[in-house]
Amino acid sequence: MPEPVAGARRNRGTVAVTASALGCLTEFTDRPMPHTAIRQQWLRRRKRLKKMLRLLPRRANVARYPVIRRFAEAARSRPFLWSFKREHVWPALYVGSVLAFMPTYGLQIFLALFAAILVRGNLTVMVALQMITNPLTIAPLYLLTHEVGLWLIARTGYGAVDAGLASSMNALVLGGVVVGFATAVLLDVAWRLLAWEARRFQARMATSAATHRRG
C-alpha cells in the first residue's frame, strides 16, 4: 500500500480529505503520536470510508448500481459526479436534501442522477441523502413535511387551493422544501467541521511522515 502522505497529495481535496473527514472527531488530539500510530489511524479511517461507500454509487460500480446503471457511461464521463471538492459537494448537499423530502418516493435515485448532472454535484452524496426517506421513515417524514407545509400555507396563503388532494400535495412540496433546506444547512455546517478536522489530520500526518523519514 502506498504511503498515506503520497496518497493524500494525489487526491488532496477529494477522497483522501473525505476519508479523514468521515473519521471520528474524537480521534483527533494535538499530542504528538508515533508515525505508526498515525498510519494505523489513517488506515482505520480509510476502512470506515470504504464500508460507508459500499452501498452507494461510485465510478467503479455505477454500471451495476440499480436504476442508474443504464446511464453508467454518461455518469463515468462526468468527473464532477465523483468529486468531493466543495464546489461539487455543496450543491449535492442542498439539492439532495430538498429532493429527499419531496413526495417523489420511488423516483428519487433516478431524479438524483439528473439533478446531480444539472447542478454539477457529487452523485454519491446526492444518492446517499435519498436514503433519508426509506420504508421505515417515509410515513413520519411525510407527516412532518405535510404539517409544516399546512402551517406555512395558513400563515402566508402561498399554495392555498380549495381542492383537498391538491392542497395536501402543495403542503407536502412546500414543507419538503423548507425541511430539506434546514437539513442541508445542518449538513453543510457538519461538512465544514469535518473538512477542517481532515485538514488538521493531514497536516499532522505529513509532519509525522517527515519526522519519521529524518529519523
Residue, then its C-alpha position, 0 to 999 in steps of 0.5 A: m500500500p502506498e504511503p498515506v502522505a503520497g496518497a493524500r497529495r494525489n487526491r488532496g481535496t477529494v477522497a483522501v480529505t473525505a476519508s479523514a473527514l468521515g473519521c471520528l472527531t474524537e480521534f483527533t488530539d494535538r499530542p504528538m503520536p508515533h508515525t505508526a500510530i498515525r498510519q494505523q489511524w489513517l488506515r482505520r479511517r480509510k476502512r470506515l470510508k470504504k464500508m460507508l461507500r459500499l452501498l452507494p454509487r461510485r465510478a467503479n460500480v455505477a454500471r451495476y448500481p440499480v436504476i442508474r446503471r443504464f446511464a453508467e457511461a454518461a455518469r463515468s464521463r462526468p468527473f464532477l459526479w465523483s468529486f468531493k471538492r466543495e464546489h461539487v459537494w455543496p450543491a449535492l448537499y442542498v439539492g439532495s436534501v430538498l429532493a429527499f423530502m419531496p413526495t417523489y418516493g420511488l423516483q428519487i435515485f433516478l431524479a438524483l442522477f439528473a439533478a446531480i448532472l444539472v447542478r454539477g454535484n457529487l452523485t454519491v452524496m446526492v444518492a446517499l441523502q435519498m436514503i433519508t426517506n426509506p420504508l421505515t421513515i417515509a410515513p413520519l417524514y411525510l407527516l412532518t413535511h405535510e404539517v409544516g407545509l399546512w402551517l406555512i400555507a395558513r400563515t402566508g396563503y402561498g399554495a392555498v387551493d380549495a381542492g383537498l388532494a391538491s392542497s395536501m400535495n402543495a403542503l407536502v412540496l412546500g414543507g419538503v422544501v423548507v425541511g430539506f433546506a434546514t437539513a442541508v444547512l445542518l449538513d453543510v455546517a457538519w461538512r465544514l467541521l469535518a473538512w477542517e478536522a481532515r485538514r488538521f489530520q493531514a497536516r499532522m500526518a505529513t509532519s509525522a511522515a517527515t519526522h519519521r523519514r529524518g529519523 
